[in-house]
Amino acid sequence: MAKVLQCRDVGMNCGFVTQADTEEEILQHAAAHARMAHNMPEMPVEVMTAVRAAICETRSPHYSLLAEK
């Protein structure tokens, strides 16, 4: 299953959503987003902890409902 992170689930008033295959990729996307959108050159430990806790599993964007039939 793919992983997904919504910035608002970390407590920000932000519509950013990222999806990737691994937690590491999500963390990279989140760090880049935090730098560009929230002026965080580095994510504080508390934010990183909140990001890790907010990552959810979801079906891959390539998942086909036909695969279930």
C-alpha distance (Angstrom), angle and dihedral (degrees) to the residues before:
residue distance angle dihedral
M1 . . .
A2 3.77 . .
K3 3.80 124.0 .
V4 3.80 125.4 -124.5
L5 3.79 134.1 -167.8
Q6 3.79 128.2 -169.1
C7 3.79 115.1 -162.5
R8 3.81 91.5 -142.5
D9 3.83 88.6 60.9
V10 3.81 86.4 65.0
G11 3.80 90.4 56.6
M12 3.79 100.0 -95.6
N13 3.80 124.8 127.8
C14 3.79 90.5 -125.8
G15 3.80 135.5 119.0
F16 3.82 96.4 -147.5
V17 3.82 114.2 134.2
T18 3.79 126.7 178.7
Q19 3.77 131.5 -174.7
A20 3.80 129.6 -168.1
D21 3.78 142.0 152.1
T22 3.80 96.5 -107.6
E23 3.79 139.7 36.4
E24 3.81 89.5 -122.7
E25 3.81 91.1 58.6
I26 3.81 90.6 48.1
L27 3.81 90.1 51.3
Q28 3.81 90.7 50.9
H29 3.81 91.2 50.1
A30 3.81 91.1 46.4
A31 3.81 92.5 50.0
A32 3.82 92.0 50.1
H33 3.82 90.6 47.4
A34 3.81 92.2 48.0
R35 3.82 90.3 52.7
M36 3.80 95.3 48.0
A37 3.81 103.7 34.5
H38 3.80 104.3 26.8
N39 3.82 102.2 31.4
M40 3.82 93.1 -119.8
P41 3.82 108.5 145.3
E42 3.81 86.4 -172.1
M43 3.77 128.8 12.1
P44 3.81 112.5 -114.9
V45 3.80 115.9 -123.9
E46 3.83 91.0 -107.4
V47 3.81 91.1 55.0
M48 3.81 92.5 46.1
T49 3.82 89.3 51.4
A50 3.81 90.5 50.1
V51 3.81 91.0 47.7
R52 3.81 92.1 51.9
A53 3.81 90.5 48.4
A54 3.82 91.9 49.3
I55 3.81 96.3 53.3
C56 3.81 110.1 109.8
E57 3.76 133.1 -173.7
T58 3.78 119.0 -115.2
R59 3.75 138.2 167.6
S60 3.77 114.3 -79.3
P61 3.81 113.9 -97.9
H62 3.82 84.8 -120.2
Y63 3.80 92.5 57.0
S64 3.79 113.1 123.6
L65 3.78 123.3 -150.8
L66 3.78 85.8 -147.3
A67 3.80 88.2 67.7
E68 3.81 88.6 68.9
K69 3.80 94.0 57.6
